[in-house]
Amino acid sequence: MKKRFQAVGDRFVCRFPPEPNGYLHIGHAKSMYFNFGLAKTNNGDCILRYDDTNPDAESKEFIDNIQEDMRWLGHEPAKITFSSDYFPEMYQLAVNLIKKGSAYVCHHTQEEVKARRKTRTASDWRDRPIEESLKLFEMMKMGMFAEGEASLRMKGDLDSPNANMNCDHVAYRIKYSHHPHVGDQWCIYPSYDFTHCIIDSLEWVTASCCTLEFENRRESYFWLLDELDLYKPNVWEFSRFVIENNFISKRYIKELVAEGAVSGWDDPRLVTLKGLRRRGIPPQAINDLCEETGVTRNTNSHSPEKLYTCARNVLDSTAGRGMCVLKPLRVNIVNFEGGAKSVKCPHFPQDKNRGFYNVPFGKTVYIDRDDFSLEKKDDKKYYGLVPDEKKTVRLKYAFNITYVSHKTDGDGNVVEISVKYDPESSNSKAVKRGHLTWVCNGVPAEFRLYNTLFNVPIPTSNWRQELNSDSLVVERGFVTKPIIESKENSFQFERLGYFCKDSVDYTPEKPVFNRICELRARHK
C-alpha cells in the first residue's frame, strides 16, 4: 500500500481488459460503461489494457477495432497498455515463485493435466528440486522445448473445496507464434490465471471489476499476490449483461459466422458493437441502456426491446423524416392533369422550424401494398384504402384520394389501383385517419428488415434448431430522392420505422437500408 501511494497517491484506478481475439459485443459495452463511469465518478483513471497472452487467437485487426469501438461509444482511456508490456516483470515473478517452492516445471500433456485434475492427482514432477525447475524454465524461455513438452505450473491446494484452488494451474506454456504486439521476442506466454491479478497489481488498480463467473477465482487471485508479496486490489463482481434472443459469447458468435448463419461479425442481427453500429443503433442509445439497466449481482437479462426503446428515444429527435414504400402498389390518379406538383414535407413534424424537403406529386404514385385491402372494406379499424367510392384517405402532406377501380393478375392479386384526387385538399383536415405514405418518381431501393436472431430468449448449444427463419426479410421498393441526396445516415420512414443507410452495401445508385427498429415496441 505504501508503494502504491508513492506511485499514484490515493487516485482511483480501474481498467477495461479485453482479449484482442475477436470483436466486442454489448456485454463489453456494459463493462466499459461501468469502468469508465467509476473512473469519472471517482475523478480517477480507467486504463484500456489488452489481455494479450494468447498469440494464436490475437491480431492487430482486433486490437485496432477494440479502440475504434471504445471511442465510438465515447470513452477515452487514461492510457493504453498491453499485458505483454509486462512480460519481463512477469517472467521474473515466475522465477521468484519457483524459488519459493510454489511453482515447478511439468511435462504432462494437456489431456493428462485435465485427467489428473478430475481425480486431484498430483503431477509426477510436483516435487522436483527448485534448481531443476529454474533451469528447465530458463530452457523453456530459450526455446529448447517443443510446444506442449513443458509448462510451468503453480502449486495449488489439492484438498481445497474450491475448484480453482484444488489444482495446479498452468502459469506459462510454450507457443511458437508471432505476437501482434511484441513480435517474436517470446516463446513462452503466461496464462490468464497468472497474468490477470499480477497486472492489476502492477498497474495499481483500485477495483478489479469482473463478471460473476470469475467469483470463485477470487481465492486464487489473492493467493498468487500473497505468494509474490504484491499489492492486492479490491475485487468486485457483477452479473453478465445479456440481451435475449441473441448470443453474448464470442465462442458462439464465431460459430454463427463460421457456419454462415450470419454474414459476419458486423451482421446487424448480432449484438456485437460492429453489428449494432451497422444496424444504425446510436452509441448514445447503448450507453443509455447501460445506465438504465444498472449494475447488479442479480440476473441481468433483458429483452431487445429495451435497446430499441433507447434507440427510439435518441432517434426521435435526431433522425429526420422521409417516405418510402416497402411493397409498392401502383396508383393511377385518373383526374390528374398537367406536370408534376411539388409537395412540401417537414423533416420533423412536431417542430416545423427544423425545415422541410420537397417531393414530386404526379399522375402515378406508389403506396404500400398493405394500405389497400379488398377484405377489410367494412373494418372500421382499418384506415387504408378500400374499394368504396365514399371512403376518402389522404396521401400524407399531399391530397385526399378516393377509390375508382382496381386491376388484378391471374392469381387474384391486386396489381394496380385507380383513384381520384381532390386538388383543393392540400391543406384539408377532413381526413383524420387514413394518412398513407407514398412515393412518386422514387428511387428503387432494398430494405432489410431485421428481427430477433433466435426464437428463444436464451439460445443454447442447440442453436441451429433455435434460429429464427425470419430474422432477415428483404423488401424491394422505392424511396424519395431527398433521402438519397441527404448526407445524413439515419431516418424515420414515416409509419414504418427507423432506418439507416447500410455502411457496407449502400450506394446512391443501389441504395440499401437497414431497419434499426420499428416505431413502437412489439408486444408478445
SULFENGI-V732109 format. One record per residue. N is the residue number from 0. RES is the residue in one small letter. SS is DSSP state (hx for helix, st for strand, lp for the rest). Layout:
n:N res:RES ss:SS
n:N res:RES ss:SS
This chain:
n:0 res:m ss:lp
n:1 res:k ss:hx
n:2 res:k ss:hx
n:3 res:r ss:hx
n:4 res:f ss:hx
n:5 res:q ss:hx
n:6 res:a ss:hx
n:7 res:v ss:hx
n:8 res:g ss:lp
n:9 res:d ss:lp
n:10 res:r ss:lp
n:11 res:f ss:lp
n:12 res:v ss:st
n:13 res:c ss:st
n:14 res:r ss:st
n:15 res:f ss:st
n:16 res:p ss:lp
n:17 res:p ss:lp
n:18 res:e ss:lp
n:19 res:p ss:lp
n:20 res:n ss:lp
n:21 res:g ss:lp
n:22 res:y ss:lp
n:23 res:l ss:lp
n:24 res:h ss:st
n:25 res:i ss:hx
n:26 res:g ss:hx
n:27 res:h ss:hx
n:28 res:a ss:hx
n:29 res:k ss:hx
n:30 res:s ss:hx
n:31 res:m ss:hx
n:32 res:y ss:hx
n:33 res:f ss:hx
n:34 res:n ss:hx
n:35 res:f ss:hx
n:36 res:g ss:hx
n:37 res:l ss:hx
n:38 res:a ss:hx
n:39 res:k ss:hx
n:40 res:t ss:hx
n:41 res:n ss:lp
n:42 res:n ss:lp
n:43 res:g ss:lp
n:44 res:d ss:st
n:45 res:c ss:st
n:46 res:i ss:st
n:47 res:l ss:st
n:48 res:r ss:st
n:49 res:y ss:st
n:50 res:d ss:lp
n:51 res:d ss:lp
n:52 res:t ss:lp
n:53 res:n ss:lp
n:54 res:p ss:lp
n:55 res:d ss:lp
n:56 res:a ss:lp
n:57 res:e ss:lp
n:58 res:s ss:lp
n:59 res:k ss:hx
n:60 res:e ss:hx
n:61 res:f ss:hx
n:62 res:i ss:hx
n:63 res:d ss:hx
n:64 res:n ss:hx
n:65 res:i ss:hx
n:66 res:q ss:hx
n:67 res:e ss:hx
n:68 res:d ss:hx
n:69 res:m ss:hx
n:70 res:r ss:hx
n:71 res:w ss:hx
n:72 res:l ss:lp
n:73 res:g ss:lp
n:74 res:h ss:lp
n:75 res:e ss:lp
n:76 res:p ss:lp
n:77 res:a ss:lp
n:78 res:k ss:st
n:79 res:i ss:st
n:80 res:t ss:st
n:81 res:f ss:st
n:82 res:s ss:hx
n:83 res:s ss:hx
n:84 res:d ss:hx
n:85 res:y ss:hx
n:86 res:f ss:hx
n:87 res:p ss:hx
n:88 res:e ss:hx
n:89 res:m ss:hx
n:90 res:y ss:hx
n:91 res:q ss:hx
n:92 res:l ss:hx
n:93 res:a ss:hx
n:94 res:v ss:hx
n:95 res:n ss:hx
n:96 res:l ss:hx
n:97 res:i ss:hx
n:98 res:k ss:hx
n:99 res:k ss:lp
n:100 res:g ss:lp
n:101 res:s ss:lp
n:102 res:a ss:st
n:103 res:y ss:st
n:104 res:v ss:st
n:105 res:c ss:st
n:106 res:h ss:lp
n:107 res:h ss:lp
n:108 res:t ss:lp
n:109 res:q ss:hx
n:110 res:e ss:hx
n:111 res:e ss:hx
n:112 res:v ss:hx
n:113 res:k ss:hx
n:114 res:a ss:hx
n:115 res:r ss:hx
n:116 res:r ss:hx
n:117 res:k ss:hx
n:118 res:t ss:hx
n:119 res:r ss:lp
n:120 res:t ss:lp
n:121 res:a ss:lp
n:122 res:s ss:lp
n:123 res:d ss:lp
n:124 res:w ss:lp
n:125 res:r ss:lp
n:126 res:d ss:lp
n:127 res:r ss:lp
n:128 res:p ss:lp
n:129 res:i ss:hx
n:130 res:e ss:hx
n:131 res:e ss:hx
n:132 res:s ss:hx
n:133 res:l ss:hx
n:134 res:k ss:hx
n:135 res:l ss:hx
n:136 res:f ss:hx
n:137 res:e ss:hx
n:138 res:m ss:hx
n:139 res:m ss:hx
n:140 res:k ss:hx
n:141 res:m ss:lp
n:142 res:g ss:lp
n:143 res:m ss:lp
n:144 res:f ss:lp
n:145 res:a ss:lp
n:146 res:e ss:lp
n:147 res:g ss:lp
n:148 res:e ss:lp
n:149 res:a ss:lp
n:150 res:s ss:st
n:151 res:l ss:st
n:152 res:r ss:st
n:153 res:m ss:st
n:154 res:k ss:lp
n:155 res:g ss:lp
n:156 res:d ss:lp
n:157 res:l ss:lp
n:158 res:d ss:lp
n:159 res:s ss:lp
n:160 res:p ss:lp
n:161 res:n ss:lp
n:162 res:a ss:lp
n:163 res:n ss:lp
n:164 res:m ss:lp
n:165 res:n ss:lp
n:166 res:c ss:lp
n:167 res:d ss:lp
n:168 res:h ss:lp
n:169 res:v ss:st
n:170 res:a ss:st
n:171 res:y ss:st
n:172 res:r ss:st
n:173 res:i ss:st
n:174 res:k ss:lp
n:175 res:y ss:lp
n:176 res:s ss:lp
n:177 res:h ss:lp
n:178 res:h ss:st
n:179 res:p ss:lp
n:180 res:h ss:lp
n:181 res:v ss:lp
n:182 res:g ss:st
n:183 res:d ss:lp
n:184 res:q ss:lp
n:185 res:w ss:lp
n:186 res:c ss:lp
n:187 res:i ss:st
n:188 res:y ss:st
n:189 res:p ss:st
n:190 res:s ss:lp
n:191 res:y ss:hx
n:192 res:d ss:hx
n:193 res:f ss:hx
n:194 res:t ss:hx
n:195 res:h ss:hx
n:196 res:c ss:hx
n:197 res:i ss:hx
n:198 res:i ss:hx
n:199 res:d ss:hx
n:200 res:s ss:hx
n:201 res:l ss:hx
n:202 res:e ss:lp
n:203 res:w ss:lp
n:204 res:v ss:lp
n:205 res:t ss:lp
n:206 res:a ss:st
n:207 res:s ss:st
n:208 res:c ss:st
n:209 res:c ss:st
n:210 res:t ss:st
n:211 res:l ss:hx
n:212 res:e ss:hx
n:213 res:f ss:hx
n:214 res:e ss:hx
n:215 res:n ss:hx
n:216 res:r ss:hx
n:217 res:r ss:hx
n:218 res:e ss:hx
n:219 res:s ss:hx
n:220 res:y ss:hx
n:221 res:f ss:hx
n:222 res:w ss:hx
n:223 res:l ss:hx
n:224 res:l ss:hx
n:225 res:d ss:hx
n:226 res:e ss:hx
n:227 res:l ss:lp
n:228 res:d ss:lp
n:229 res:l ss:lp
n:230 res:y ss:lp
n:231 res:k ss:lp
n:232 res:p ss:lp
n:233 res:n ss:st
n:234 res:v ss:st
n:235 res:w ss:st
n:236 res:e ss:st
n:237 res:f ss:st
n:238 res:s ss:lp
n:239 res:r ss:lp
n:240 res:f ss:st
n:241 res:v ss:st
n:242 res:i ss:st
n:243 res:e ss:lp
n:244 res:n ss:lp
n:245 res:n ss:lp
n:246 res:f ss:lp
n:247 res:i ss:lp
n:248 res:s ss:lp
n:249 res:k ss:hx
n:250 res:r ss:hx
n:251 res:y ss:hx
n:252 res:i ss:hx
n:253 res:k ss:hx
n:254 res:e ss:hx
n:255 res:l ss:hx
n:256 res:v ss:hx
n:257 res:a ss:hx
n:258 res:e ss:lp
n:259 res:g ss:lp
n:260 res:a ss:lp
n:261 res:v ss:lp
n:262 res:s ss:lp
n:263 res:g ss:lp
n:264 res:w ss:lp
n:265 res:d ss:lp
n:266 res:d ss:lp
n:267 res:p ss:lp
n:268 res:r ss:lp
n:269 res:l ss:lp
n:270 res:v ss:lp
n:271 res:t ss:st
n:272 res:l ss:hx
n:273 res:k ss:hx
n:274 res:g ss:hx
n:275 res:l ss:hx
n:276 res:r ss:hx
n:277 res:r ss:hx
n:278 res:r ss:hx
n:279 res:g ss:lp
n:280 res:i ss:lp
n:281 res:p ss:lp
n:282 res:p ss:hx
n:283 res:q ss:hx
n:284 res:a ss:hx
n:285 res:i ss:hx
n:286 res:n ss:hx
n:287 res:d ss:hx
n:288 res:l ss:hx
n:289 res:c ss:hx
n:290 res:e ss:hx
n:291 res:e ss:hx
n:292 res:t ss:hx
n:293 res:g ss:lp
n:294 res:v ss:lp
n:295 res:t ss:lp
n:296 res:r ss:lp
n:297 res:n ss:lp
n:298 res:t ss:lp
n:299 res:n ss:st
n:300 res:s ss:st
n:301 res:h ss:st
n:302 res:s ss:lp
n:303 res:p ss:hx
n:304 res:e ss:hx
n:305 res:k ss:hx
n:306 res:l ss:hx
n:307 res:y ss:hx
n:308 res:t ss:hx
n:309 res:c ss:hx
n:310 res:a ss:hx
n:311 res:r ss:hx
n:312 res:n ss:hx
n:313 res:v ss:hx
n:314 res:l ss:hx
n:315 res:d ss:hx
n:316 res:s ss:hx
n:317 res:t ss:hx
n:318 res:a ss:lp
n:319 res:g ss:st
n:320 res:r ss:st
n:321 res:g ss:st
n:322 res:m ss:lp
n:323 res:c ss:st
n:324 res:v ss:st
n:325 res:l ss:lp
n:326 res:k ss:lp
n:327 res:p ss:st
n:328 res:l ss:st
n:329 res:r ss:st
n:330 res:v ss:st
n:331 res:n ss:st
n:332 res:i ss:st
n:333 res:v ss:lp
n:334 res:n ss:lp
n:335 res:f ss:lp
n:336 res:e ss:lp
n:337 res:g ss:lp
n:338 res:g ss:lp
n:339 res:a ss:lp
n:340 res:k ss:st
n:341 res:s ss:st
n:342 res:v ss:st
n:343 res:k ss:st
n:344 res:c ss:st
n:345 res:p ss:st
n:346 res:h ss:lp
n:347 res:f ss:lp
n:348 res:p ss:lp
n:349 res:q ss:lp
n:350 res:d ss:lp
n:351 res:k ss:hx
n:352 res:n ss:hx
n:353 res:r ss:hx
n:354 res:g ss:lp
n:355 res:f ss:st
n:356 res:y ss:st
n:357 res:n ss:st
n:358 res:v ss:st
n:359 res:p ss:st
n:360 res:f ss:st
n:361 res:g ss:lp
n:362 res:k ss:lp
n:363 res:t ss:st
n:364 res:v ss:st
n:365 res:y ss:st
n:366 res:i ss:st
n:367 res:d ss:st
n:368 res:r ss:hx
n:369 res:d ss:hx
n:370 res:d ss:hx
n:371 res:f ss:st
n:372 res:s ss:st
n:373 res:l ss:lp
n:374 res:e ss:lp
n:375 res:k ss:lp
n:376 res:k ss:lp
n:377 res:d ss:lp
n:378 res:d ss:lp
n:379 res:k ss:lp
n:380 res:k ss:lp
n:381 res:y ss:lp
n:382 res:y ss:lp
n:383 res:g ss:lp
n:384 res:l ss:st
n:385 res:v ss:st
n:386 res:p ss:lp
n:387 res:d ss:lp
n:388 res:e ss:lp
n:389 res:k ss:lp
n:390 res:k ss:lp
n:391 res:t ss:st
n:392 res:v ss:st
n:393 res:r ss:st
n:394 res:l ss:st
n:395 res:k ss:lp
n:396 res:y ss:lp
n:397 res:a ss:lp
n:398 res:f ss:lp
n:399 res:n ss:st
n:400 res:i ss:st
n:401 res:t ss:st
n:402 res:y ss:st
n:403 res:v ss:st
n:404 res:s ss:st
n:405 res:h ss:st
n:406 res:k ss:st
n:407 res:t ss:st
n:408 res:d ss:lp
n:409 res:g ss:lp
n:410 res:d ss:lp
n:411 res:g ss:lp
n:412 res:n ss:lp
n:413 res:v ss:st
n:414 res:v ss:st
n:415 res:e ss:st
n:416 res:i ss:st
n:417 res:s ss:st
n:418 res:v ss:st
n:419 res:k ss:st
n:420 res:y ss:st
n:421 res:d ss:st
n:422 res:p ss:lp
n:423 res:e ss:lp
n:424 res:s ss:lp
n:425 res:s ss:lp
n:426 res:n ss:lp
n:427 res:s ss:lp
n:428 res:k ss:lp
n:429 res:a ss:lp
n:430 res:v ss:lp
n:431 res:k ss:lp
n:432 res:r ss:lp
n:433 res:g ss:lp
n:434 res:h ss:st
n:435 res:l ss:st
n:436 res:t ss:lp
n:437 res:w ss:st
n:438 res:v ss:st
n:439 res:c ss:lp
n:440 res:n ss:lp
n:441 res:g ss:lp
n:442 res:v ss:st
n:443 res:p ss:st
n:444 res:a ss:st
n:445 res:e ss:st
n:446 res:f ss:st
n:447 res:r ss:st
n:448 res:l ss:st
n:449 res:y ss:st
n:450 res:n ss:lp
n:451 res:t ss:lp
n:452 res:l ss:lp
n:453 res:f ss:st
n:454 res:n ss:lp
n:455 res:v ss:lp
n:456 res:p ss:lp
n:457 res:i ss:lp
n:458 res:p ss:lp
n:459 res:t ss:lp
n:460 res:s ss:lp
n:461 res:n ss:lp
n:462 res:w ss:hx
n:463 res:r ss:hx
n:464 res:q ss:hx
n:465 res:e ss:lp
n:466 res:l ss:st
n:467 res:n ss:lp
n:468 res:s ss:lp
n:469 res:d ss:lp
n:470 res:s ss:lp
n:471 res:l ss:st
n:472 res:v ss:st
n:473 res:v ss:st
n:474 res:e ss:st
n:475 res:r ss:st
n:476 res:g ss:st
n:477 res:f ss:st
n:478 res:v ss:st
n:479 res:t ss:lp
n:480 res:k ss:hx
n:481 res:p ss:hx
n:482 res:i ss:hx
n:483 res:i ss:hx
n:484 res:e ss:hx
n:485 res:s ss:lp
n:486 res:k ss:lp
n:487 res:e ss:lp
n:488 res:n ss:lp
n:489 res:s ss:st
n:490 res:f ss:st
n:491 res:q ss:st
n:492 res:f ss:st
n:493 res:e ss:lp
n:494 res:r ss:lp
n:495 res:l ss:lp
n:496 res:g ss:st
n:497 res:y ss:st
n:498 res:f ss:st
n:499 res:c ss:st
n:500 res:k ss:st
n:501 res:d ss:lp
n:502 res:s ss:lp
n:503 res:v ss:lp
n:504 res:d ss:lp
n:505 res:y ss:lp
n:506 res:t ss:lp
n:507 res:p ss:lp
n:508 res:e ss:lp
n:509 res:k ss:lp
n:510 res:p ss:st
n:511 res:v ss:st
n:512 res:f ss:st
n:513 res:n ss:st
n:514 res:r ss:st
n:515 res:i ss:st
n:516 res:c ss:st
n:517 res:e ss:lp
n:518 res:l ss:lp
n:519 res:r ss:lp
n:520 res:a ss:lp
n:521 res:r ss:lp
n:522 res:h ss:lp
n:523 res:k ss:lp
